[in-house]
Amino acid sequence: MAGTGTQGHSAVETSAALAPLSWLAGLAVDDEDNLYIAEELYASTGGFIRKVDPSGNISIVAGGGNLETGPATSVDLHDPTGLAFDNGELFISTYTTILKLDLTAGTISKVAGSGLTGYSGDGGPASAANLFSPSGVAFDGNHDLHIADTENHVVRRIGESNDAGLSSLTLSSGSLSPGFSSGTTDYTAAIPSSESSITVTPTVRDSYATVEVNGTAVTSGMESGAIDLSVGDTVAIVVTAEDGTKKTYKVTRTSLSNANLSSLTLSSGVLKPDVRAGHDELHGERGERREQHYGYADGERQ
């Protein structure tokens, strides 16, 4: 069906029977009868996931790059072995992680594993757990993922995540106070008065969580749409975990203080021009020069 019987590698899409393969480990079939093959290692190129379609053609769908996550064919797969489907997505066990391949988007994200070998993390976020050469992966009827953690000699289970935290939160203008921490949910942001709107970029900690900004869905790690924001207004960022757990982060706009004078009077004479924010040279009616140097919070005169 696939392979020539001689160890080798070919990146060219061709007939599966003519394609040399190397160190095959796992197999999985999707609902459209496409066969997926975990090719564990070939020389310095790392591992690959290959697809054999019902017509018998073989192609590479993941591996061959140097990224940890992202576009599937730009990711470095370190010893992929086990394969399993759930809800149309392909899960892949590698040397220290469990990855999820979104076949529609053509992207890979991390589901479990810190990237370090060892044994730790039971009862905590799957992404922080240490795995050591996990091999087989399988889903049960509740969509819980079971992992054969080979070198740790245990079977581990990942249930629906309750992680509704953010790993980062940034603004297009201004800065958060206090500085961002995943466990802190209430912030203020001092934004220059010249800015009438901002965008917010939230990044979820767990790849299964979703996020909304003021009720509008936003892709994790991407900017929201422009949000009109006056002093005292609040932006609500709501994260929903896989199991439905919710956490709300709030950012309230405050005014950015400045060092401008609102008024200035003399005991004698008349100021010319009238006092206005932004003028740092004023003259009395006799032409004497009076200098008043203002500080500006944004470092520029207005």
N, C-alpha and C positions, 0 to 999 in steps of 0.2 A: 504493500500500500504506500509506504513512504520509506525513503532511504535506499542507498545502493548496496549496503552491507559493508561498505568501507568507510572508516572514520574520516570525517572531513567537514567542510563548511562551505556554504554558498549563500550569498546574500541576494541572489537573483531569484525573482519569482519564476517558478518553472513547474513542470510536472513533479509531483511529490515523489514518484518512483525514481526520478533521475537526480534527486537532491541528496548529496552526502550529508549525513547527520553525525552528531557527536555527543556522547554521554547523556542519553535520554533518561529522564527521571519520572515525570508525571504526565498524565493524560486527562483530558476532560472534553465533553461534548456538549455543545449548546443546543438550544431548541430548534435551530435550523440545520442541525446535523453537521455543523463545522467541528472538526477535530482540532483541539489545541494541544500542543506538545511543549513540555518544558525541556529545553536543551541546556543541560547544567553548565557546561563549560567547553569553550573551544579556545585553546592557546591563550593569547592575551586579550581576546575580544570579549571575554566575559560570557554570560549566559544569554539565552534568547527564549522568547515564546513564539512558536510558529503556529500558523493556522493552515489546515488542509481543508479546502472547501469541498462540497459534494461532487464537484467536477474533477477533483483530483489534483488541483493546483495548490502549491504550497507557497506561503509568504511569511515574512517576519512581521509580527505585530507589536513586539516589545523587545527592548534590549539593544545593545550596541553603542550606547552613549556613555556619558560621564556624570549625569545628574542623579540625585537621589530620588526626586519626584519630578513630575512635569510631563511633557510630551513623551508618550510611551517609547518611541524609538530613540529618544535621547537619554533614556535612563540606563544606568549601569546595573544590571541584574547580577548579583553575587550568588551563584549557585542556586538558581531556581529549581525547586523540586516538586512540591505538592501543588495541585491545581483543583479548584472547586468553584462552581457557579452558584450565585445567589441573586435572585431578582435581575438576571441578565448581566451581572457584573462578574468578572473573573478575579478570583482571589489566588494569590501566588505566595508560597512560602519561599523565603530566601535564607541565607546563612544566619541573619540576625533579625529579620523583620518579616511581617506579613504585609503584602501590598495588595491594593485593589486596582484593577485595570478597568476603567470605564471605556467599553468598546465603542460607544457612540461618540464620545468626545475624543477618544484616543489619548487619554491621560492616565497617569499612575499617581496614586496617593498612598500614604502609609496608614495602615490600620493598627498595627501592633509592632512592638519592638523598639528599643531605644537605639539600636545600632551597635550595642555592645554585647559581647558574649557574657554568659553567666546566668544566674537564676535569681530573680527578684521581681517584685511588683505585684504579687498576688493581692487582690482586693483593691487595687488602685487603677489609674488610667492605663489602658492597654498600651498606649503609645510610650509609656514610661517603663514598661516591663522589659527585663533582660531575657532574651531567648538565646538558645544555643543550638544551632543547626536544626531548626524545625523542619519536618519532612511532610508527612501527610496532613491534609486539612479537609474538613467535612462539615456540612451544615445539618442541623436537625430541623424538626418541624417548626420550631420557634424562631428559626433563623439565627440561633446561637452558633458561633463558629468554634469547632473543636480542633485543637492543634496537637499533633504528636511532636513534643519538644524533645527531640532525639537524644542529644547529649546530656540533657537534664533528667532523662528517664521518667518523664511524667506526661500525662495528657492534660492540657489546659483548655479552659473554656472562656470565650469572650461573649458575654451577653449584650443586650442593648445598652448602650452607653448612657449614663446620666450626666455626662460632662457638658455643662452649658456655659463654660467659661470662654473668655477671649484670651488669646495669646498676645495680641497687640491691638491698639486703638490709636489712630493718628488723625489729625485734622489738617485741612488744607491751609489754615491760617490760625495763628495763636498757638498756645500750648496748654496742656492739661495741668491742673493743680488739684491734688498732688500728682506727681508723675505716675504714669500708668503702672498698675499692678493688677494681675488677673483677679485677685480677691477683693479689690476696691471697686465699688460700683457707682459712687457719687463723685463727680468732678465739677470744677468750674474751669472756664477757659476765658482768659483775657484776650480779646480780639480787637484789633485796631478799629477805630470808629469809621474808617474809610471802607471797611468791609461790611456789606449788607447781607452776605450769604457765605456759607462754607460748605465743604463736602467732608464726609466722614469715611474713613477706611477701617472697618473692623475685620479682624482675622480670628476665626474660631480656633479653639485649641484641639477639638476633635473633628475629624473629617466628616463625620455623620451629622454634626450639628448644622443648623441653619440660622440665619440672622436676618433681622428686619431693622431698618432705620426709619423711625417715625411711621411705622406701619407698612413700609415698602420693602419687599425682599431685595437683598443685596448679596452678591456673590462674595464669599469670604476672600479677603485680600484685595478686593476691588473697591474703588471709590463709589460712594452713594451719589445720587443726583444732588444738585445744588439745593441747599436748605436755607430759606430766608430766616434770619435770626436777629431779633432785637435784644437789647440788654434785658436780662431777666428771663428770656425764653430758654426752654430746655429741649434738648434732643434726647430721645429715648432709643436705645439700642437694645433690642430684645433677642437673646440667643435661646434657641430651642434645641435641647438635646435629643438624641435618637429615641429615648424612652418618653419624651414629652416634657421632661423637666425644663423649666424656664428660669432665666436670670436676666434681669434688666439693668443695664448700665445707663447712667444719666449724665449728660454734660450740660451745664447751665452757663449761658454767656454772661460775663461781667464786663464792665467798661475797662478800657486800658488807660491807666492814669497817665497824665502828662504834667509838664512843668510850666504851662502857659499861665500868664496872669489874666484874670478876668477883668481887672480894672487897675488904673494907676492915676493918681492925682498929684498935682503940685500945689505948694502953698502960694505960689505966685506964677502967673503966666498960663499959657494955653499950649497943650501938647499938639504937635502936628507931625504925622497924621494922628487921628484919634487912635486910642489903644485898640488893637485887634490882635488876636492870636496869630503869631507868625512874624510880627515886626519886632526887630531887636534894636532898631535905631530910631529915637524920637527926638524932636527938636522943640524947644520953647519958642515963644513968640519973638524973642530977641535974637534967635538964631543960635543960641548956645546949644552945644551938642550934649545930649544926655544919652548914655548908653545903658541899656538893660539887656543882659544876655539871658536868654531863656534856654532851658534844657528841653529836649524832646525825647519822649520815650522810644520813638522808633528810629532815632538817630538822624532824622532829616528835618529841615525846616519845612513848614507847610505854607 
